[in-house]
Amino acid sequence: MLTKEEFLNAMTFFDEFDNIKDNITEVGNQFFDGNGILFIGNDRLLEKYTNLLKRAMDIPLDEDYDPITYWLYEADERIFDKPDKNGICKCIGKADKKFWDTEFDGKEFHIENNEDLYDYIKYVYTD
């Protein structure tokens, strides 16, 4: 398993990639009348990098649940009300930043950043 510092350095790739993609799209919009540029293959690149990072963090590649992918692409910035009598939660606003509340083996985790994510992964995937 990577150290926390190594993991945090590895996670910066995703932010850097998004920034590069946004910059290229902005330039493309200027040259192509706002139609932008289609990034062919970027999903495959991100998938390979994510899989490499999962291996380095001892997360099985065939696992249905993947905390790194969840954090990057599915963790929510929305705030939900408590469930009603039918178990339905309504979105009541947007948070200032991305967060993820989860639980494993009775221990609760409030994840707000990559450091919190590392602590969660270490707890779940370390024997």
TADA-V652727 format. One record per residue. RES is the residue in one small letter. SS is DSSP state (2 for helix, 1 for strand, 0 for the rest). BURIAL is I if it has 9 or more other C-alpha atoms within 8 Angstrom, else O. D_CENTER is the distance of its C-alpha to the mean C-alpha in Angstrom with 1 decimal. Layout:
BEGIN
<<RES | SS | BURIAL | D_CENTER> <RES | SS | BURIAL | D_CENTER>>
END
This chain:
BEGIN
<<m | 0 | O | 18.5> <l | 0 | O | 17.5> <t | 0 | O | 18.6> <k | 2 | O | 16.3> <e | 2 | O | 17.5> <e | 2 | O | 16.8> <f | 2 | I | 13.2> <l | 2 | I | 12.7> <n | 2 | O | 14.6> <a | 2 | O | 12.6> <m | 2 | I | 9.3> <t | 2 | O | 11.4> <f | 2 | O | 11.8> <f | 2 | O | 8.8> <d | 2 | O | 10.2> <e | 2 | O | 13.6> <f | 2 | O | 13.1> <d | 2 | O | 12.2> <n | 2 | O | 15.2> <i | 2 | O | 17.4> <k | 2 | I | 16.7> <d | 2 | O | 17.4> <n | 2 | O | 20.5> <i | 2 | I | 21.8> <t | 2 | I | 21.4> <e | 2 | I | 23.3> <v | 2 | I | 26.1> <g | 2 | I | 26.2> <n | 2 | I | 26.7> <q | 2 | O | 29.7> <f | 2 | O | 31.3> <f | 0 | O | 30.7> <d | 0 | O | 31.6> <g | 0 | O | 28.1> <n | 0 | O | 27.2> <g | 0 | I | 24.4> <i | 0 | O | 23.4> <l | 0 | O | 21.8> <f | 0 | O | 19.4> <i | 0 | O | 20.7> <g | 0 | O | 18.9> <n | 2 | O | 15.7> <d | 2 | O | 13.8> <r | 2 | O | 15.8> <l | 2 | O | 15.2> <l | 2 | I | 11.4> <e | 2 | O | 12.1> <k | 2 | O | 14.6> <y | 2 | O | 12.7> <t | 2 | I | 9.9> <n | 2 | I | 13.0> <l | 2 | O | 14.8> <l | 2 | I | 12.3> <k | 2 | I | 12.4> <r | 2 | I | 16.1> <a | 2 | I | 16.4> <m | 0 | I | 14.7> <d | 0 | O | 17.1> <i | 0 | I | 14.8> <p | 0 | O | 17.0> <l | 0 | O | 16.1> <d | 0 | O | 18.0> <e | 0 | O | 16.3> <d | 0 | O | 15.4> <y | 0 | O | 12.7> <d | 0 | O | 9.8> <p | 2 | O | 7.7> <i | 2 | I | 5.5> <t | 2 | I | 5.1> <y | 2 | I | 5.1> <w | 2 | I | 2.7> <l | 2 | O | 1.2> <y | 2 | O | 4.6> <e | 0 | O | 6.4> <a | 0 | I | 6.4> <d | 1 | O | 9.6> <e | 1 | I | 11.6> <r | 1 | I | 14.7> <i | 1 | I | 17.2> <f | 1 | I | 19.2> <d | 0 | O | 22.7> <k | 0 | O | 24.0> <p | 0 | I | 24.8> <d | 0 | O | 28.2> <k | 0 | O | 31.0> <n | 0 | O | 29.5> <g | 0 | O | 26.1> <i | 0 | O | 24.5> <c | 0 | I | 22.2> <k | 0 | O | 22.6> <c | 1 | O | 20.2> <i | 1 | O | 22.2> <g | 1 | O | 20.3> <k | 1 | O | 17.2> <a | 1 | O | 15.8> <d | 1 | O | 16.1> <k | 1 | O | 12.5> <k | 1 | I | 9.2> <f | 1 | I | 9.9> <w | 1 | I | 9.9> <d | 1 | O | 13.3> <t | 1 | O | 14.0> <e | 1 | O | 17.0> <f | 1 | O | 18.1> <d | 0 | O | 21.9> <g | 0 | O | 22.8> <k | 1 | O | 20.8> <e | 1 | O | 18.6> <f | 1 | I | 15.4> <h | 1 | I | 14.2> <i | 1 | I | 10.8> <e | 0 | I | 10.7> <n | 0 | O | 9.5> <n | 2 | I | 8.8> <e | 2 | O | 12.4> <d | 2 | I | 12.0> <l | 2 | I | 9.2> <y | 2 | I | 11.8> <d | 2 | O | 14.6> <y | 2 | I | 13.2> <i | 2 | I | 12.7> <k | 2 | I | 16.1> <y | 2 | O | 17.7> <v | 2 | O | 16.8> <y | 2 | O | 17.4> <t | 0 | O | 20.4> <d | 0 | O | 23.8>>
END
